Amino acid sequence: MDVLSVASEVYPLVKTGGLADVAGALPIALAGQGIHVRTLLPGYPVVRSQLKKKKPVYQYDDMQGGKASVVSVKVGGLDLLVLDAPHLFDRVGGPYGDPTGADWADNARRFAALGRAGADIAAGAIAGYAPGLVHAHDWQAAMTLAYMRYGAAASLPTVMTVHNLAFQGQFPASVFPSLGLPPQAMALDGVEYYGGVGFLKAGLQAASAITTVSPTYAQEIRTPEFGMGLDGLVNLRAGDLSGIVNGIDTEIWNPATDTHLAETYSVKSLKGRKANKRAIEDRFNLDRDDSPILCVVSRLTWQKGMDILVGAIDALAGMGVRLAVLGSGDSALEGALLAGAARHRGRIGVVIGYDEGLSHLMQGGCDAIIIPSRFEPCGLTQLYGLRYGCVPIVARTGGLADTIVDANEAAVSAGSATGFQFAPANIDAFLHAVHRAVTIYETPAAWKSLQLQGMKSDVSWEKSAARYAALFHRLASKGLGTI
């Protein structure tokens, strides 16, 4: 079975979050299910660097204001199709915003172009290539399904995967004429959304099936609290909605072979974690003692519950734990965390920014990882924690609820616990979870049991890929096209 995947970022070429990890790992996992995936992504500078001397497989004289082409290339086991449109994507800055962090003013045109190319490829634009299904990821790729719905590929089955419903691609109605869609598309059952144009809304409306990245999140987005204004539409499509939890690349995230670690280790022996813990103490200027090191690797935002962490910093220091934080985001949160580190030198260390290697070392050397998100569609950080014996302390929401077994008395007695959950997402509940964790940490055998149980968890893509494959085959066998 041939599947066309459309995504705005793909690891290892370009990554701003978990979307890239999924778009990079899922195609490789699906190959083991007999499904061949080609992934269409934009030609950002880092992606264009892979295209030297590559011949286009399709060309456009005018794609949203300039010439463009689709180029085929293979990178790291991935079969990629790149929309090479320099006037849209070859620019300094991030995939979605300029160097100051502001959204690109022409994002509607940029990702409409990606969607148009995806629909054209689905309709047979590339000689000798006829995908049997199209899989679109998040709002940046969602217009693929809208263009298919009103075009030549309307009969082809499609899947819309929502990685985070909070990001929807909403634009004013003035962009509609530039999209090249028929007039009837600007309607409630089309791309119209609260008087404007909604890219994600259009994809949800058009898709044969909708998936989210965890079963709990699939149910949460049906409520006003988590539906972000789209819960009405999601409920109308509830019969076509399912949640498939993400996996991780267990070759990249493997404590037995990870070159980012000071010392490797495995579930057979955790001795190597001591050297990694010493390395964390050095990197974050933490006191050397026997207390647990809790860590945070996160975007510093309200969604991630970082204001909860800030509010709890003094209490954490008072509990005798140490804290290592790696992340960037809201400037006020960054400042508050740095101020907390200044107040509690030797107990709290903060690195502003992102460092992939350091994130691996933190999982390999810290005792527990804190994830106090207010909502979390799936989350990958807690899966890395499980893999590395870095015990997760998580808010009970979305994929965090689905992947962590709380260390309540029954689960601890049964030996099935893998971490700590708390609810609601507030300071008191969070500190109570940390207190529970510290209490168990003081009994080394019990803590080691938590670590080992987590490390034995299946966090690979194998089961999830099988569920995606089953969904794809079911849609293809029914011949379900866009609605």
VENRAWO-V162114 format. One record per residue. RES is the residue in three letters. PHI is phi in whole degrees, 0 to 359 (none if undefined). PSI is psi as a letter, one per 40 degrees, with the letter a starting at -180 (999 if undefined). Layout:
BEGIN
{{RES,PHI,PSI} {RES,PHI,PSI}}
END
This chain:
BEGIN
{{MET,none,h} {ASP,258,h} {VAL,237,h} {LEU,264,h} {SER,258,h} {VAL,237,h} {ALA,212,i} {SER,271,e} {GLU,207,i} {VAL,216,h} {TYR,286,h} {PRO,261,e} {LEU,283,d} {VAL,214,h} {LYS,211,h} {THR,241,e} {GLY,187,a} {GLY,296,d} {LEU,307,d} {ALA,297,d} {ASP,298,d} {VAL,293,d} {ALA,296,d} {GLY,272,d} {ALA,269,d} {LEU,299,d} {PRO,302,d} {ILE,292,d} {ALA,293,d} {LEU,292,d} {ALA,301,d} {GLY,289,e} {GLN,260,e} {GLY,80,e} {ILE,246,h} {HIS,263,h} {VAL,248,h} {ARG,248,h} {THR,249,h} {LEU,267,h} {LEU,217,i} {PRO,289,i} {GLY,273,g} {TYR,297,i} {PRO,307,d} {VAL,294,d} {VAL,281,d} {ARG,298,d} {SER,296,e} {GLN,271,e} {LEU,258,e} {LYS,303,h} {LYS,62,f} {LYS,267,h} {LYS,273,h} {PRO,297,i} {VAL,260,e} {TYR,198,i} {GLN,226,i} {TYR,236,h} {ASP,285,d} {ASP,215,h} {MET,242,g} {GLN,53,f} {GLY,99,e} {GLY,191,i} {LYS,287,i} {ALA,209,i} {SER,212,i} {VAL,251,h} {VAL,240,h} {SER,263,h} {VAL,208,i} {LYS,246,h} {VAL,224,h} {GLY,55,f} {GLY,85,e} {LEU,259,h} {ASP,264,h} {LEU,248,i} {LEU,243,h} {VAL,250,h} {LEU,278,g} {ASP,272,g} {ALA,230,g} {PRO,306,d} {HIS,292,e} {LEU,254,d} {PHE,237,e} {ASP,272,g} {ARG,210,i} {VAL,284,h} {GLY,135,a} {GLY,267,i} {PRO,299,d} {TYR,241,e} {GLY,213,i} {ASP,280,i} {PRO,301,e} {THR,275,e} {GLY,98,e} {ALA,284,i} {ASP,301,i} {TRP,299,h} {ALA,297,d} {ASP,255,f} {ASN,301,d} {ALA,299,d} {ARG,292,d} {ARG,298,d} {PHE,269,e} {ALA,293,d} {ALA,298,d} {LEU,299,d} {GLY,295,d} {ARG,299,d} {ALA,297,d} {GLY,299,d} {ALA,293,d} {ASP,295,d} {ILE,295,d} {ALA,300,d} {ALA,275,e} {GLY,102,f} {ALA,297,d} {ILE,266,h} {ALA,304,h} {GLY,82,e} {TYR,235,h} {ALA,224,g} {PRO,296,i} {GLY,268,e} {LEU,198,i} {VAL,241,h} {HIS,240,h} {ALA,253,i} {HIS,246,h} {ASP,60,i} {TRP,298,d} {GLN,294,d} {ALA,254,e} {ALA,297,d} {MET,294,e} {THR,308,d} {LEU,287,d} {ALA,292,d} {TYR,297,d} {MET,296,d} {ARG,302,d} {TYR,258,e} {GLY,229,a} {ALA,282,e} {ALA,253,f} {ALA,297,d} {SER,273,e} {LEU,278,h} {PRO,291,i} {THR,221,i} {VAL,231,h} {MET,251,h} {THR,257,h} {VAL,260,h} {HIS,272,d} {ASN,200,h} {LEU,292,e} {ALA,292,d} {PHE,256,h} {GLN,240,e} {GLY,66,f} {GLN,264,h} {PHE,223,i} {PRO,292,i} {ALA,300,d} {SER,296,e} {VAL,279,e} {PHE,302,d} {PRO,303,d} {SER,281,e} {LEU,281,d} {GLY,76,f} {LEU,265,i} {PRO,293,i} {PRO,306,d} {GLN,294,e} {ALA,289,d} {MET,275,g} {ALA,215,i} {LEU,303,d} {ASP,268,e} {GLY,240,b} {VAL,260,e} {GLU,293,h} {TYR,211,h} {TYR,51,f} {GLY,84,e} {GLY,243,a} {VAL,242,h} {GLY,245,h} {PHE,293,d} {LEU,295,d} {LYS,303,d} {ALA,299,d} {GLY,292,d} {LEU,296,d} {GLN,290,d} {ALA,268,d} {ALA,294,i} {SER,290,d} {ALA,215,i} {ILE,238,h} {THR,235,i} {THR,244,i} {VAL,264,e} {SER,192,i} {PRO,297,d} {THR,295,d} {TYR,296,d} {ALA,300,d} {GLN,278,d} {GLU,298,d} {ILE,286,e} {ARG,273,e} {THR,254,i} {PRO,301,d} {GLU,296,d} {PHE,248,e} {GLY,283,e} {MET,52,f} {GLY,87,e} {LEU,252,e} {ASP,297,d} {GLY,298,d} {LEU,294,d} {VAL,300,d} {ASN,293,d} {LEU,298,d} {ARG,260,e} {ALA,304,d} {GLY,292,e} {ASP,252,e} {LEU,255,h} {SER,212,i} {GLY,241,h} {ILE,235,h} {VAL,294,i} {ASN,291,i} {GLY,246,a} {ILE,229,i} {ASP,281,h} {THR,281,e} {GLU,275,d} {ILE,290,d} {TRP,260,g} {ASN,219,h} {PRO,296,e} {ALA,281,e} {THR,228,e} {ASP,291,h} {THR,285,e} {HIS,281,e} {LEU,274,i} {ALA,291,d} {GLU,208,h} {THR,278,i} {TYR,198,i} {SER,210,i} {VAL,296,e} {LYS,284,d} {SER,204,h} {LEU,262,e} {LYS,302,d} {GLY,297,e} {ARG,296,d} {LYS,296,d} {ALA,295,d} {ASN,292,d} {LYS,294,d} {ARG,298,d} {ALA,295,d} {ILE,295,d} {GLU,302,d} {ASP,292,d} {ARG,293,d} {PHE,255,e} {ASN,54,f} {LEU,263,i} {ASP,302,i} {ARG,264,h} {ASP,206,a} {ASP,262,e} {SER,285,i} {PRO,290,i} {ILE,255,h} {LEU,265,i} {CYS,228,i} {VAL,227,h} {VAL,234,h} {SER,196,i} {ARG,292,h} {LEU,269,g} {THR,223,i} {TRP,297,d} {GLN,304,d} {LYS,280,e} {GLY,72,f} {MET,289,d} {ASP,291,d} {ILE,295,d} {LEU,299,d} {VAL,301,d} {GLY,293,e} {ALA,257,e} {ILE,302,d} {ASP,296,d} {ALA,294,d} {LEU,298,d} {ALA,299,d} {GLY,291,d} {MET,278,e} {GLY,90,e} {VAL,273,i} {ARG,248,i} {LEU,225,h} {ALA,239,h} {VAL,238,h} {LEU,234,h} {GLY,170,i} {SER,208,i} {GLY,161,b} {ASP,300,h} {SER,298,d} {ALA,294,d} {LEU,290,d} {GLU,303,d} {GLY,297,d} {ALA,294,d} {LEU,291,d} {LEU,297,d} {ALA,295,d} {GLY,297,d} {ALA,295,d} {ALA,292,d} {ARG,289,d} {HIS,234,g} {ARG,299,h} {GLY,89,e} {ARG,252,d} {ILE,229,h} {GLY,232,h} {VAL,229,h} {VAL,241,h} {ILE,273,h} {GLY,130,a} {TYR,222,h} {ASP,221,h} {GLU,302,d} {GLY,297,d} {LEU,295,d} {SER,298,d} {HIS,294,d} {LEU,298,d} {MET,296,d} {GLN,294,d} {GLY,276,e} {GLY,239,d} {CYS,277,i} {ASP,278,d} {ALA,213,i} {ILE,242,h} {ILE,262,h} {ILE,224,g} {PRO,266,f} {SER,300,i} {ARG,286,d} {PHE,213,i} {GLU,211,g} {PRO,312,d} {CYS,224,c} {GLY,87,h} {LEU,247,d} {THR,301,d} {GLN,291,d} {LEU,289,d} {TYR,299,d} {GLY,301,d} {LEU,302,d} {ARG,299,d} {TYR,255,e} {GLY,71,f} {CYS,259,h} {VAL,295,h} {PRO,283,h} {ILE,243,h} {VAL,230,i} {ALA,289,i} {ARG,277,g} {THR,206,i} {GLY,47,b} {GLY,291,d} {LEU,296,d} {ALA,293,d} {ASP,281,d} {THR,249,e} {ILE,246,h} {VAL,267,h} {ASP,295,i} {ALA,278,f} {ASN,283,i} {GLU,302,d} {ALA,293,d} {ALA,292,d} {VAL,294,d} {SER,297,d} {ALA,279,e} {GLY,75,f} {SER,256,e} {ALA,292,i} {THR,232,e} {GLY,181,a} {PHE,227,h} {GLN,251,i} {PHE,217,i} {ALA,201,i} {PRO,286,i} {ALA,279,g} {ASN,215,i} {ILE,297,d} {ASP,298,d} {ALA,295,d} {PHE,297,d} {LEU,296,d} {HIS,296,d} {ALA,295,d} {VAL,297,d} {HIS,300,d} {ARG,299,d} {ALA,295,d} {VAL,297,d} {THR,299,d} {ILE,288,d} {TYR,302,d} {GLU,289,e} {THR,247,g} {PRO,308,d} {ALA,295,d} {ALA,293,d} {TRP,294,d} {LYS,298,d} {SER,299,d} {LEU,299,d} {GLN,299,d} {LEU,293,d} {GLN,297,d} {GLY,296,d} {MET,293,d} {LYS,276,e} {SER,297,i} {ASP,275,g} {VAL,253,e} {SER,284,i} {TRP,274,e} {GLU,302,d} {LYS,292,d} {SER,293,d} {ALA,298,d} {ALA,296,d} {ARG,291,d} {TYR,299,d} {ALA,298,d} {ALA,297,d} {LEU,296,d} {PHE,300,d} {HIS,294,d} {ARG,296,d} {LEU,295,d} {ALA,295,d} {SER,290,d} {LYS,273,e} {GLY,66,f} {LEU,281,h} {GLY,266,a} {THR,293,i} {ILE,284,999}}
END
